[in-house]
């Protein structure tokens, strides 16, 4: 029996890795912390609101430009945006995106009328609550109409 070859031995079974040693499992705590950080950042940020101005009354057909300024209680400008209109005047609704927390603010509108060099100033208080859309009617002062 010396001519018989030795019995072949099976190769050793591959070592199975556990789930704890996978690359994804090693990065999972970091990914969870990153996701939690992004979530907290989003919910604690200042919400974006939409300030909708509806020009009301006479005189708006002569408007050629509108400059909006939102001021905090100390007088610092939080938002400033200017819009220009054609010969037909201001549209029935103007929409502005503003990042404002809840509170009281002051809005200044400077309206450029056709045929006048100086702009008409309209000062309005603005109180922001939880609502996302803030709709305000805006009238020009009686002396400018």
Secondary structure, 3 states (H helix, E strand, C coil): CCCCCCCCCCCCCCCCCCHHHCHHHHHHHHHHHHHHHHHHHHHHCCCEEEEEEEEECCCHHHEEEEEEEEECCCCCEEEEEEEECCCCCCCCCEEEEEECCCEEEEEEEEEEECCCCCEEEEEEEEEECCCCEEEEEEECCHHHC
